[in-house]
Amino acid sequence: MAFQDILLHLETYPDPTTDWAADQAVALCGVLGPQVTAVAAHATIALKTNRLADFALNFGELARSEEARSRAAADHLLDRFEAAAVAAGVYGGRLSPAAEMFEVPDLVARLSRTRDLCVVPYARDPGPQQGVAEALIFSSGRPIVIFRPDEGRPAPSAIETVVVAWDGGGAAAGAVAAALPALKEARTVIVLTILNEKPSATPVVADDLLRHLARHGIEAEAQAFDSAGAKIGSVLEHVVERTGADLLVMGAFGHSRAREFVLGGATRSMIEAPPTAVLLAH
């Protein structure tokens, strides 16, 4: 595929990306493109305390211990990534910057601005990864792929089936444009319109997108699904399961306000619990 420059985010603190999740992430990146750079930022903890409190509670010693744990996790994950990526022929480099814990999302977003795509695998506790995903959506200007690795199931060896959530809007159009390299390689592309959810999502709204994709050599099929009052996140999850989709492409809705990310319902649902690999673009 033609995502020539991929960034892979590996979490180091407080819950590091597991070894098997990192391995699956390398496998997925290898499907998406030929070169992958991993970033594993090690956390620094800034303390504002007084000497008496530090003496009594050992805040400083605890902070240094946690920083060392984060550095060790970064070194381990990057070594594992490098070995797997070299073996797969997709190694593009490794980065291990230092950053305060709450600055990591912005750091990853900045690094992503000069990459085609950023992949974010979730750890057991997806909280920190959700923060990274939100920062990427609003600050990087690039598409992201999020996914929840499954220890009992390997990453796909190819992107065979892609579902495109299409309502004719600008966010969906941006996601389609960003996903073109994956769409060109897929065996099956389904343009999904969820009816009775937005006024713009009509039974014929996919027609011109099918024409556009055909100009790029992509034979896609249109499917419409009546939401029947169900939440759109539930509908998307159902369609992904029914079609066996390897990738879901959708526009991300929302805005940032004073460092608080306010997301649309479907975007929030996918970020919290992606049913498969999900490509999001804002």
Phi and psi in degrees as GROMACS dihedral restraints (atoms count N, CA, C in turn):
[ dihedral_restraints ]
;  ai    aj    ak    al  type     phi  dphi    fc
    3     4     5     6     1  -100.9    20    10
    4     5     6     7     1    22.3    20    10
    6     7     8     9     1   -80.6    20    10
    7     8     9    10     1    93.4    20    10
    9    10    11    12     1   -77.0    20    10
   10    11    12    13     1   -20.6    20    10
   12    13    14    15     1  -140.1    20    10
   13    14    15    16     1    96.7    20    10
   15    16    17    18     1  -109.2    20    10
   16    17    18    19     1   138.2    20    10
   18    19    20    21     1  -107.6    20    10
   19    20    21    22     1   133.1    20    10
   21    22    23    24     1  -114.5    20    10
   22    23    24    25     1   122.4    20    10
   24    25    26    27     1   -92.1    20    10
   25    26    27    28     1   126.1    20    10
   27    28    29    30     1  -116.2    20    10
   28    29    30    31     1   126.8    20    10
   30    31    32    33     1   -83.2    20    10
   31    32    33    34     1   138.4    20    10
   33    34    35    36     1  -116.8    20    10
   34    35    36    37     1   -16.8    20    10
   36    37    38    39     1  -160.4    20    10
   37    38    39    40     1   139.0    20    10
   39    40    41    42     1   -82.3    20    10
   40    41    42    43     1   -23.4    20    10
   42    43    44    45     1  -113.0    20    10
   43    44    45    46     1   101.9    20    10
   45    46    47    48     1   -63.9    20    10
   46    47    48    49     1   152.0    20    10
   48    49    50    51     1   -56.1    20    10
   49    50    51    52     1   133.3    20    10
   51    52    53    54     1   -72.4    20    10
   52    53    54    55     1   160.4    20    10
   54    55    56    57     1   -58.8    20    10
   55    56    57    58     1   -46.2    20    10
   57    58    59    60     1   -69.9    20    10
   58    59    60    61     1   -30.7    20    10
   60    61    62    63     1   -68.6    20    10
   61    62    63    64     1   -38.9    20    10
   63    64    65    66     1   -64.5    20    10
   64    65    66    67     1   -40.4    20    10
   66    67    68    69     1   -62.9    20    10
   67    68    69    70     1   -43.4    20    10
   69    70    71    72     1   -65.5    20    10
   70    71    72    73     1   -35.6    20    10
   72    73    74    75     1   -64.8    20    10
   73    74    75    76     1   -41.6    20    10
   75    76    77    78     1   -62.0    20    10
   76    77    78    79     1   -41.8    20    10
   78    79    80    81     1   -62.7    20    10
   79    80    81    82     1   -43.3    20    10
   81    82    83    84     1   -65.1    20    10
   82    83    84    85     1   -43.8    20    10
   84    85    86    87     1   -60.2    20    10
   85    86    87    88     1   -38.7    20    10
   87    88    89    90     1   -63.4    20    10
   88    89    90    91     1   -30.0    20    10
   90    91    92    93     1   -71.9    20    10
   91    92    93    94     1   -34.5    20    10
   93    94    95    96     1   -82.3    20    10
   94    95    96    97     1   -26.6    20    10
   96    97    98    99     1  -172.7    20    10
   97    98    99   100     1   171.9    20    10
   99   100   101   102     1   -88.9    20    10
  100   101   102   103     1   -13.0    20    10
  102   103   104   105     1  -140.0    20    10
  103   104   105   106     1   129.5    20    10
  105   106   107   108     1  -130.1    20    10
  106   107   108   109     1   130.4    20    10
  108   109   110   111     1  -110.1    20    10
  109   110   111   112     1   131.6    20    10
  111   112   113   114     1  -101.2    20    10
  112   113   114   115     1   141.7    20    10
  114   115   116   117     1  -121.6    20    10
  115   116   117   118     1   127.7    20    10
  117   118   119   120     1  -131.3    20    10
  118   119   120   121     1    93.2    20    10
  120   121   122   123     1   -75.4    20    10
  121   122   123   124     1   132.6    20    10
  123   124   125   126     1   -95.6    20    10
  124   125   126   127     1   134.3    20    10
  126   127   128   129     1   -77.0    20    10
  127   128   129   130     1   139.7    20    10
  129   130   131   132     1  -111.4    20    10
  130   131   132   133     1   144.7    20    10
  132   133   134   135     1  -119.6    20    10
  133   134   135   136     1   111.3    20    10
  135   136   137   138     1   -87.7    20    10
  136   137   138   139     1   126.8    20    10
  138   139   140   141     1  -113.2    20    10
  139   140   141   142     1   134.8    20    10
  141   142   143   144     1  -119.2    20    10
  142   143   144   145     1    99.2    20    10
  144   145   146   147     1  -147.7    20    10
  145   146   147   148     1   174.9    20    10
  147   148   149   150     1  -105.4    20    10
  148   149   150   151     1   165.4    20    10
  150   151   152   153     1   -62.4    20    10
  151   152   153   154     1   -38.9    20    10
  153   154   155   156     1   -63.8    20    10
  154   155   156   157     1   -45.5    20    10
  156   157   158   159     1   -65.1    20    10
  157   158   159   160     1   -40.0    20    10
  159   160   161   162     1   -65.5    20    10
  160   161   162   163     1   -38.6    20    10
  162   163   164   165     1   -65.8    20    10
  163   164   165   166     1   -41.5    20    10
  165   166   167   168     1   -75.7    20    10
  166   167   168   169     1   -37.8    20    10
  168   169   170   171     1  -111.3    20    10
  169   170   171   172     1    -5.5    20    10
  171   172   173   174     1    58.6    20    10
  172   173   174   175     1    40.1    20    10
  174   175   176   177     1   -58.3    20    10
  175   176   177   178     1   -43.9    20    10
  177   178   179   180     1   -62.7    20    10
  178   179   180   181     1   -44.1    20    10
  180   181   182   183     1   -63.9    20    10
  181   182   183   184     1   -40.5    20    10
  183   184   185   186     1   -63.2    20    10
  184   185   186   187     1   -42.5    20    10
  186   187   188   189     1   -62.7    20    10
  187   188   189   190     1   -44.4    20    10
  189   190   191   192     1   -63.9    20    10
  190   191   192   193     1   -35.5    20    10
  192   193   194   195     1   -65.2    20    10
  193   194   195   196     1   -42.3    20    10
  195   196   197   198     1   -68.4    20    10
  196   197   198   199     1   -36.9    20    10
  198   199   200   201     1   -63.3    20    10
  199   200   201   202     1   -41.3    20    10
  201   202   203   204     1   -64.6    20    10
  202   203   204   205     1   -37.6    20    10
  204   205   206   207     1   -63.8    20    10
  205   206   207   208     1   -40.9    20    10
  207   208   209   210     1   -66.5    20    10
  208   209   210   211     1   -40.8    20    10
  210   211   212   213     1   -64.3    20    10
  211   212   213   214     1   -40.9    20    10
  213   214   215   216     1   -64.0    20    10
  214   215   216   217     1   -40.2    20    10
  216   217   218   219     1   -64.6    20    10
  217   218   219   220     1   -40.6    20    10
  219   220   221   222     1   -62.5    20    10
  220   221   222   223     1   -46.7    20    10
  222   223   224   225     1   -61.3    20    10
  223   224   225   226     1   -44.5    20    10
  225   226   227   228     1   -63.4    20    10
  226   227   228   229     1   -48.1    20    10
  228   229   230   231     1   -65.4    20    10
  229   230   231   232     1   -39.8    20    10
  231   232   233   234     1   -70.2    20    10
  232   233   234   235     1   -35.9    20    10
  234   235   236   237     1   -63.6    20    10
  235   236   237   238     1   -43.8    20    10
  237   238   239   240     1   -65.1    20    10
  238   239   240   241     1   -43.1    20    10
  240   241   242   243     1   -59.4    20    10
  241   242   243   244     1   -47.5    20    10
  243   244   245   246     1   -60.9    20    10
  244   245   246   247     1   -43.8    20    10
  246   247   248   249     1   -62.0    20    10
  247   248   249   250     1   -44.7    20    10
  249   250   251   252     1   -69.4    20    10
  250   251   252   253     1   -40.4    20    10
  252   253   254   255     1   -70.1    20    10
  253   254   255   256     1   -37.9    20    10
  255   256   257   258     1   -64.1    20    10
  256   257   258   259     1   -43.8    20    10
  258   259   260   261     1   -62.0    20    10
  259   260   261   262     1   -34.4    20    10
  261   262   263   264     1   -86.1    20    10
  262   263   264   265     1    -7.3    20    10
  264   265   266   267     1    75.3    20    10
  265   266   267   268     1    27.2    20    10
  267   268   269   270     1  -125.3    20    10
  268   269   270   271     1    14.0    20    10
  270   271   272   273     1   -69.8    20    10
  271   272   273   274     1   126.5    20    10
  273   274   275   276     1  -123.9    20    10
  274   275   276   277     1     2.7    20    10
  276   277   278   279     1   130.9    20    10
  277   278   279   280     1   171.7    20    10
  279   280   281   282     1  -142.1    20    10
  280   281   282   283     1   145.0    20    10
  282   283   284   285     1  -130.9    20    10
  283   284   285   286     1   137.0    20    10
  285   286   287   288     1  -138.5    20    10
  286   287   288   289     1    66.9    20    10
  288   289   290   291     1   -75.8    20    10
  289   290   291   292     1   157.8    20    10
  291   292   293   294     1   -93.8    20    10
  292   293   294   295     1   140.6    20    10
  294   295   296   297     1  -157.1    20    10
  295   296   297   298     1   145.6    20    10
  297   298   299   300     1   -62.2    20    10
  298   299   300   301     1   148.4    20    10
  300   301   302   303     1   -49.9    20    10
  301   302   303   304     1   -44.6    20    10
  303   304   305   306     1   -84.5    20    10
  304   305   306   307     1    -1.1    20    10
  306   307   308   309     1   -95.6    20    10
  307   308   309   310     1    -9.4    20    10
  309   310   311   312     1   -59.2    20    10
  310   311   312   313     1   -45.5    20    10
  312   313   314   315     1   -56.6    20    10
  313   314   315   316     1   -44.0    20    10
  315   316   317   318     1   -66.8    20    10
  316   317   318   319     1   -36.5    20    10
  318   319   320   321     1   -62.2    20    10
  319   320   321   322     1   -46.9    20    10
  321   322   323   324     1   -64.4    20    10
  322   323   324   325     1   -38.4    20    10
  324   325   326   327     1   -62.0    20    10
  325   326   327   328     1   -41.4    20    10
  327   328   329   330     1   -64.2    20    10
  328   329   330   331     1   -43.7    20    10
  330   331   332   333     1   -64.3    20    10
  331   332   333   334     1   -30.9    20    10
  333   334   335   336     1   -72.5    20    10
  334   335   336   337     1   -19.5    20    10
  336   337   338   339     1   -63.4    20    10
  337   338   339   340     1   -22.2    20    10
  339   340   341   342     1  -111.8    20    10
  340   341   342   343     1    28.0    20    10
  342   343   344   345     1  -125.4    20    10
  343   344   345   346     1   161.0    20    10
  345   346   347   348     1   -74.2    20    10
  346   347   348   349     1   -28.1    20    10
  348   349   350   351     1  -165.2    20    10
  349   350   351   352     1   146.6    20    10
  351   352   353   354     1  -121.5    20    10
  352   353   354   355     1   130.5    20    10
  354   355   356   357     1  -104.7    20    10
  355   356   357   358     1   131.1    20    10
  357   358   359   360     1  -125.0    20    10
  358   359   360   361     1   101.1    20    10
  360   361   362   363     1   -81.6    20    10
  361   362   363   364     1   141.9    20    10
  363   364   365   366     1   -85.4    20    10
  364   365   366   367     1   144.4    20    10
  366   367   368   369     1   -90.6    20    10
  367   368   369   370     1  -172.3    20    10
  369   370   371   372     1   -60.8    20    10
  370   371   372   373     1   -42.1    20    10
  372   373   374   375     1  -100.8    20    10
  373   374   375   376     1   106.5    20    10
  375   376   377   378     1   -78.5    20    10
  376   377   378   379     1     0.8    20    10
  378   379   380   381     1   -52.7    20    10
  379   380   381   382     1   -55.2    20    10
  381   382   383   384     1   -61.6    20    10
  382   383   384   385     1   -37.2    20    10
  384   385   386   387     1   -67.6    20    10
  385   386   387   388     1   -33.9    20    10
  387   388   389   390     1   -62.7    20    10
  388   389   390   391     1   -39.9    20    10
  390   391   392   393     1   -62.9    20    10
  391   392   393   394     1   -40.3    20    10
  393   394   395   396     1   -64.7    20    10
  394   395   396   397     1   -44.0    20    10
  396   397   398   399     1   -60.0    20    10
  397   398   399   400     1   -43.6    20    10
  399   400   401   402     1   -64.6    20    10
  400   401   402   403     1   -42.0    20    10
  402   403   404   405     1   -64.1    20    10
  403   404   405   406     1   -39.3    20    10
  405   406   407   408     1   -63.4    20    10
  406   407   408   409     1   -43.7    20    10
  408   409   410   411     1   -59.1    20    10
  409   410   411   412     1   -44.2    20    10
  411   412   413   414     1   -93.8    20    10
  412   413   414   415     1   -19.9    20    10
  414   415   416   417     1  -118.6    20    10
  415   416   417   418     1   -20.1    20    10
  417   418   419   420     1   -85.5    20    10
  418   419   420   421     1   -28.8    20    10
  420   421   422   423     1    73.2    20    10
  421   422   423   424     1    10.8    20    10
  423   424   425   426     1  -126.7    20    10
  424   425   426   427     1   159.2    20    10
  426   427   428   429     1   -74.1    20    10
  427   428   429   430     1   157.5    20    10
  429   430   431   432     1  -127.7    20    10
  430   431   432   433     1   156.9    20    10
  432   433   434   435     1  -123.7    20    10
  433   434   435   436     1   122.4    20    10
  435   436   437   438     1  -112.3    20    10
  436   437   438   439     1   148.2    20    10
  438   439   440   441     1  -158.9    20    10
  439   440   441   442     1   154.9    20    10
  441   442   443   444     1  -105.4    20    10
  442   443   444   445     1   105.7    20    10
  444   445   446   447     1   -59.7    20    10
  445   446   447   448     1   145.1    20    10
  447   448   449   450     1  -114.9    20    10
  448   449   450   451     1   115.2    20    10
  450   451   452   453     1   -60.5    20    10
  451   452   453   454     1   -28.3    20    10
  453   454   455   456     1   -91.6    20    10
  454   455   456   457     1     1.2    20    10
  456   457   458   459     1  -141.0    20    10
  457   458   459   460     1   126.5    20    10
  459   460   461   462     1   -70.4    20    10
  460   461   462   463     1   161.2    20    10
  462   463   464   465     1   -65.2    20    10
  463   464   465   466     1   151.7    20    10
  465   466   467   468     1   -62.8    20    10
  466   467   468   469     1   143.7    20    10
  468   469   470   471     1   -84.7    20    10
  469   470   471   472     1    -7.2    20    10
  471   472   473   474     1  -159.9    20    10
  472   473   474   475     1   155.8    20    10
  474   475   476   477     1   -94.2    20    10
  475   476   477   478     1    95.3    20    10
  477   478   479   480     1   -92.0    20    10
  478   479   480   481     1   -40.4    20    10
  480   481   482   483     1  -123.3    20    10
  481   482   483   484     1   125.3    20    10
  483   484   485   486     1  -120.8    20    10
  484   485   486   487     1   131.6    20    10
  486   487   488   489     1  -106.0    20    10
  487   488   489   490     1   126.8    20    10
  489   490   491   492     1  -106.7    20    10
  490   491   492   493     1   116.3    20    10
  492   493   494   495     1   -79.4    20    10
  493   494   495   496     1   115.1    20    10
  495   496   497   498     1  -127.3    20    10
  496   497   498   499     1   123.9    20    10
  498   499   500   501     1  -125.8    20    10
  499   500   501   502     1     7.0    20    10
  501   502   503   504     1    82.4    20    10
  502   503   504   505     1     1.7    20    10
  504   505   506   507     1   -86.6    20    10
  505   506   507   508     1   171.6    20    10
  507   508   509   510     1   -65.3    20    10
  508   509   510   511     1   -40.1    20    10
  510   511   512   513     1   -64.5    20    10
  511   512   513   514     1   -42.1    20    10
  513   514   515   516     1   -64.6    20    10
  514   515   516   517     1   -38.4    20    10
  516   517   518   519     1   -63.4    20    10
  517   518   519   520     1   -41.6    20    10
  519   520   521   522     1   -63.3    20    10
  520   521   522   523     1   -37.9    20    10
  522   523   524   525     1   -67.0    20    10
  523   524   525   526     1   -41.1    20    10
  525   526   527   528     1   -62.6    20    10
  526   527   528   529     1   -45.5    20    10
  528   529   530   531     1   -60.1    20    10
  529   530   531   532     1   -42.1    20    10
  531   532   533   534     1   -67.3    20    10
  532   533   534   535     1   -31.1    20    10
  534   535   536   537     1   -90.7    20    10
  535   536   537   538     1     1.1    20    10
  537   538   539   540     1   -52.7    20    10
  538   539   540   541     1   -41.2    20    10
  540   541   542   543     1   -58.3    20    10
  541   542   543   544     1   -38.7    20    10
  543   544   545   546     1   -72.9    20    10
  544   545   546   547     1   -38.9    20    10
  546   547   548   549     1   -63.4    20    10
  547   548   549   550     1   -36.0    20    10
  549   550   551   552     1   -67.6    20    10
  550   551   552   553     1   -26.6    20    10
  552   553   554   555     1   -93.1    20    10
  553   554   555   556     1   -16.7    20    10
  555   556   557   558     1   -72.5    20    10
  556   557   558   559     1   148.4    20    10
  558   559   560   561     1   -76.6    20    10
  559   560   561   562     1   -38.8    20    10
  561   562   563   564     1  -129.1    20    10
  562   563   564   565     1   126.8    20    10
  564   565   566   567     1  -121.0    20    10
  565   566   567   568     1   121.3    20    10
  567   568   569   570     1  -112.1    20    10
  568   569   570   571     1   121.0    20    10
  570   571   572   573     1   -93.3    20    10
  571   572   573   574     1   110.0    20    10
  573   574   575   576     1  -100.4    20    10
  574   575   576   577     1   125.8    20    10
  576   577   578   579     1  -114.7    20    10
  577   578   579   580     1   124.6    20    10
  579   580   581   582     1   -96.1    20    10
  580   581   582   583     1   113.9    20    10
  582   583   584   585     1   -82.2    20    10
  583   584   585   586     1   156.7    20    10
  585   586   587   588     1    61.1    20    10
  586   587   588   589     1    32.3    20    10
  588   589   590   591     1  -122.5    20    10
  589   590   591   592     1   -39.1    20    10
  591   592   593   594     1  -136.2    20    10
  592   593   594   595     1   144.9    20    10
  594   595   596   597     1   -58.5    20    10
  595   596   597   598     1   -32.6    20    10
  597   598   599   600     1   -74.3    20    10
  598   599   600   601     1   -18.1    20    10
  600   601   602   603     1   -86.5    20    10
  601   602   603   604     1    87.5    20    10
  603   604   605   606     1  -106.6    20    10
  604   605   606   607     1   166.5    20    10
  606   607   608   609     1   -60.2    20    10
  607   608   609   610     1   -21.1    20    10
  609   610   611   612     1  -107.1    20    10
  610   611   612   613     1     4.7    20    10
  612   613   614   615     1   -66.7    20    10
  613   614   615   616     1   -21.2    20    10
  615   616   617   618     1   -82.4    20    10
  616   617   618   619     1   -12.5    20    10
  618   619   620   621     1   -57.7    20    10
  619   620   621   622     1   -48.0    20    10
  621   622   623   624     1   -72.9    20    10
  622   623   624   625     1   -26.8    20    10
  624   625   626   627     1   -68.3    20    10
  625   626   627   628     1   -37.5    20    10
  627   628   629   630     1   -60.9    20    10
  628   629   630   631     1   -40.3    20    10
  630   631   632   633     1   -62.1    20    10
  631   632   633   634     1   -45.6    20    10
  633   634   635   636     1   -62.7    20    10
  634   635   636   637     1   -45.2    20    10
  636   637   638   639     1   -63.8    20    10
  637   638   639   640     1   -37.2    20    10
  639   640   641   642     1   -61.5    20    10
  640   641   642   643     1   -34.4    20    10
  642   643   644   645     1   -63.3    20    10
  643   644   645   646     1   -24.0    20    10
  645   646   647   648     1   -96.2    20    10
  646   647   648   649     1    11.8    20    10
  648   649   650   651     1    76.9    20    10
  649   650   651   652     1    20.9    20    10
  651   652   653   654     1  -108.5    20    10
  652   653   654   655     1   115.7    20    10
  654   655   656   657     1   -89.8    20    10
  655   656   657   658     1   110.2    20    10
  657   658   659   660     1  -115.8    20    10
  658   659   660   661     1   158.9    20    10
  660   661   662   663     1  -120.7    20    10
  661   662   663   664     1   145.6    20    10
  663   664   665   666     1   -97.5    20    10
  664   665   666   667     1   137.9    20    10
  666   667   668   669     1  -133.5    20    10
  667   668   669   670     1   140.8    20    10
  669   670   671   672     1  -116.9    20    10
  670   671   672   673     1   142.4    20    10
  672   673   674   675     1  -135.9    20    10
  673   674   675   676     1   124.8    20    10
  675   676   677   678     1   -78.9    20    10
  676   677   678   679     1   121.9    20    10
  678   679   680   681     1   -65.9    20    10
  679   680   681   682     1   -28.2    20    10
  681   682   683   684     1    50.2    20    10
  682   683   684   685     1    36.6    20    10
  684   685   686   687     1    84.7    20    10
  685   686   687   688     1    -4.2    20    10
  687   688   689   690     1   -76.4    20    10
  688   689   690   691     1   156.1    20    10
  690   691   692   693     1   -66.3    20    10
  691   692   693   694     1   141.6    20    10
  693   694   695   696     1   -63.1    20    10
  694   695   696   697     1   -32.9    20    10
  696   697   698   699     1   -61.6    20    10
  697   698   699   700     1   -39.0    20    10
  699   700   701   702     1   -67.0    20    10
  700   701   702   703     1   -38.7    20    10
  702   703   704   705     1   -64.3    20    10
  703   704   705   706     1   -45.5    20    10
  705   706   707   708     1   -62.1    20    10
  706   707   708   709     1   -42.2    20    10
  708   709   710   711     1   -61.3    20    10
  709   710   711   712     1   -41.2    20    10
  711   712   713   714     1   -63.9    20    10
  712   713   714   715     1   -44.8    20    10
  714   715   716   717     1   -66.8    20    10
  715   716   717   718     1   -40.8    20    10
  717   718   719   720     1   -59.3    20    10
  718   719   720   721     1   -44.0    20    10
  720   721   722   723     1   -66.7    20    10
  721   722   723   724     1   -41.9    20    10
  723   724   725   726     1   -67.3    20    10
  724   725   726   727     1   -37.1    20    10
  726   727   728   729     1   -91.2    20    10
  727   728   729   730     1   -12.3    20    10
  729   730   731   732     1    66.1    20    10
  730   731   732   733     1    35.2    20    10
  732   733   734   735     1   -64.2    20    10
  733   734   735   736     1   136.0    20    10
  735   736   737   738     1   -86.4    20    10
  736   737   738   739     1   -20.6    20    10
  738   739   740   741     1  -149.4    20    10
  739   740   741   742     1   134.7    20    10
  741   742   743   744     1  -111.6    20    10
  742   743   744   745     1   127.6    20    10
  744   745   746   747     1  -110.0    20    10
  745   746   747   748     1   127.3    20    10
  747   748   749   750     1  -155.5    20    10
  748   749   750   751     1   153.4    20    10
  750   751   752   753     1   -77.4    20    10
  751   752   753   754     1   147.0    20    10
  753   754   755   756     1   -99.9    20    10
  754   755   756   757     1   130.0    20    10
  756   757   758   759     1  -110.2    20    10
  757   758   759   760     1   140.3    20    10
  759   760   761   762     1   146.6    20    10
  760   761   762   763     1  -173.9    20    10
  762   763   764   765     1  -155.2    20    10
  763   764   765   766     1   162.4    20    10
  765   766   767   768     1  -103.7    20    10
  766   767   768   769     1   142.8    20    10
  768   769   770   771     1  -144.5    20    10
  769   770   771   772     1   111.9    20    10
  771   772   773   774     1    51.3    20    10
  772   773   774   775     1    48.0    20    10
  774   775   776   777     1    67.4    20    10
  775   776   777   778     1     8.5    20    10
  777   778   779   780     1  -105.8    20    10
  778   779   780   781     1   127.5    20    10
  780   781   782   783     1   -94.2    20    10
  781   782   783   784     1   121.7    20    10
  783   784   785   786     1  -107.3    20    10
  784   785   786   787     1   109.8    20    10
  786   787   788   789     1  -106.2    20    10
  787   788   789   790     1   153.1    20    10
  789   790   791   792     1   -68.1    20    10
  790   791   792   793     1   163.0    20    10
  792   793   794   795     1   -60.5    20    10
  793   794   795   796     1   -45.9    20    10
  795   796   797   798     1   -67.0    20    10
  796   797   798   799     1   -40.7    20    10
  798   799   800   801     1   -63.3    20    10
  799   800   801   802     1   -45.5    20    10
  801   802   803   804     1   -60.0    20    10
  802   803   804   805     1   -42.7    20    10
  804   805   806   807     1   -61.8    20    10
  805   806   807   808     1   -43.7    20    10
  807   808   809   810     1   -70.0    20    10
  808   809   810   811     1   -38.0    20    10
  810   811   812   813     1   -67.3    20    10
  811   812   813   814     1   -37.4    20    10
  813   814   815   816     1   -74.8    20    10
  814   815   816   817     1   -37.2    20    10
  816   817   818   819     1  -148.0    20    10
  817   818   819   820     1    74.4    20    10
  819   820   821   822     1   -63.4    20    10
  820   821   822   823     1   125.3    20    10
  822   823   824   825     1   -76.7    20    10
  823   824   825   826     1   -17.1    20    10
  825   826   827   828     1  -156.9    20    10
  826   827   828   829     1  -171.3    20    10
  828   829   830   831     1   -63.6    20    10
  829   830   831   832     1   129.5    20    10
  831   832   833   834     1  -122.5    20    10
  832   833   834   835     1   121.9    20    10
  834   835   836   837     1   -94.3    20    10
  835   836   837   838     1   122.2    20    10
  837   838   839   840     1  -119.9    20    10
  838   839   840   841     1   139.8    20    10
  840   841   842   843     1  -140.5    20    10
  841   842   843   844     1   144.0    20    10
